[in-house]
Amino acid sequence: MNRFWDNVKQAIMVSFIMFVVCGLIYPVTVTGIAQGLFKHQANGSIVEVDGKAVGSEKLGQAFTSAAFFKGRVSSINYNVYTQEDIVPDNNGEIAYGGVSSGTFNYAPSNPELTKRIEGDIQAFLQANPTIKRQDIPADLMTASGSGLDPHISVQAARIQIDRIANASGLSEKEIEKIVEANTEGRALGLFGEEKVNFLMANLAIFKQMKDNE
C-alpha cells in the first residue's frame, strides 16, 4: 500500500514538474526570445501602409487589377471572400468555407486538373495578349500546397511586366527595379531557386503609382 502511494506521489510530482517546464517556463522563454530578437516575424510579419495593416509578408493575396502581379493559383482564393459568398444558394450551400489553407489535390489522371489548368491558361493569355502559351511559367499554373504562397518565380514576375507597365502607367524599367528589389535568393545560398514576393512587389507598385500622381 505504501508503495502504491509512493508511485502516486511520484507521478503527481513528475506531472507537476513537466507542467511547469513545458507549460510555463518553455513557452515564456521562447516567446520572450522571439519578441526580443524577431519581433516582426513573431507577430506575423505584418505589412502596413499608411499605418494600416494590409497583409503579411508570408501570405499571398488575390489581385484582380491588371496593374499588379498575379500570384500562383489558389484553391482557396487566398481566403478572399465577399459578402455574397456567405449567402446560401438555392441548395442552401455557401461559397465561404471558413479561413483555411490547402490545395486542389487533383491526381494527374483527374480530368478536373486538365480542365482547371486549361481555364487558367486561357485567362492568363487573355490578360497577357503578348505572351505565348508555351512561354507561361509552370508555377503560375500550378497551386502551392498551402494555397497561400506569396512567392512566384523570377520568370513568372518578368513575364507580367509588359501588362503591368501598360496598366499602371509605370515604365518597364521601374517595374524591373521593383522585381529586383523584391527578389529573394536561394536559402543559405544553396537550396531552392530565386523567387519574388509578389505581395511586396505589388505594394511597391502601389506606392510608386501614388508617388507619380
KASULKA-V561108 format. One record per helix or strand of 2 or more residues. SS is the DSSP state (H for helix, E for strand). FROM is the first residue (numbers start at 0). LEN is the number of residues. If there is no record, write none. Layout:
# KASULKA-V561108
ss->(SS & SS)
from->(FROM & FROM)
len->(LEN & LEN)
This chain:
# KASULKA-V561108
ss->(H & H & E & E & H & H & H & H & H & E & H & H & H & E & E & H)
from->(1 & 38 & 45 & 51 & 76 & 82 & 110 & 132 & 137 & 150 & 153 & 160 & 171 & 182 & 194 & 197)
len->(36 & 4 & 4 & 5 & 3 & 4 & 17 & 3 & 4 & 3 & 5 & 8 & 10 & 2 & 3 & 15)
